[in-house]
Amino acid sequence: MTDSELIVDLRGRLIETLNDFWDAVSEPCGLPEWFGRNLDAWSDTIETRGISEVIDSHDILTVHVDRQGLFDGNRQEANVLADIFDGGQSRLVVHALV
């Protein structure tokens, strides 16, 4: 049996700020209107679960982004966000622009 995976592909979408990231993942991840739009709320959503029925209905969440904007290098908020993804139950894949 294979794990059920939710893939959120944000490649091609310029994400400059964490607010841009929240805007981008809200719909495909089924985040409720009351979602906190902060790193602690995201951690609870993908690690603890119980916030998004969409995420909770999958074993694994994988988010793909381009290496630009927020994810273009060594921005502190991007590093903290990336650290929330555990590499098992949740993954952030940063793709080099070609």
N, C-alpha and C positions, 0 to 999 in steps of 0.2 A: 504494500500500500504506500502511495506517495503522499507527501504533505500537500495540503491545499495552500496555494500561494496567491496573495494579492500583490499584483505588480502595478505600481504607480509610476508611469514614465513621464517625467517632466522635461526630458531633453527637448531642446528647441524653445524652451520658455525661459526668458531671462528672469532670474531671481536675484534681486539686489539686496533684499533685507529679509529678516525673519518674518515680517508681515507679509511679504511676497510669498514666502514659503507656506505660511498658514493659508493664504488665499488659494495657493495651488493645490494643497493636499486636502482642503476642507471637503470638497465635493466627492472626489474619488475615494476618500477614506471614510465618508459618511460622518464627519464630525458634527456634533449637535451645535445649535446656535449658541449655547451657553459654554462651549469649549473655551478654555482660558487663554488660548493663543500665547502661551509662554512655554519655556522649556520644561518646567515641572509638570505642566498639564500634558505635554507631549509624552514625557516619560511615563506618566501614569497611563496614558492611552495605549502605548505600544508595549509596555512591560507588564503592568498590573492588569490591564484590560478592564472591561466593564463600562467603558465610555462610548465606544463606537461599535454598533452591531456589525457593521461592515468589516472592520478589522477583526473583531472577535470571531467572525465566522470563517476566518482563515488561520492556518497554523503559522504562516510566515508572511511578513510584510516586507516587500522590497521596493525601495524608492530609487529611481534613476534620475540623476541630474547632470547637467553639463558643468565642466570646470570653467565657470565664468561667474561674474557677479559675486554673490555671497560665497560661492565655492571656488573662487579663482586662485586660492593660495592659502595664506596663513591667517585668515580672519578669525579672531577669537570666538565670535558667536557661532561661526560655522564649525569650528573644532568642537565646541561644547555640544552642539546639535549632533554632530557625527558620533560623539562618544555615547550618546543616548542609545543609538542603534547598537544592539549587542552582537551582531554578526551571526546569530543563530535564528532566533524568533523574528528578528528585524534586521534589515540590511539597508545601508545607504551606499549606492554605487555611483561614484563620481567619474564621468566619462571625459576624456580629453577631447577637445574640439579638433576636428579633422580639417 
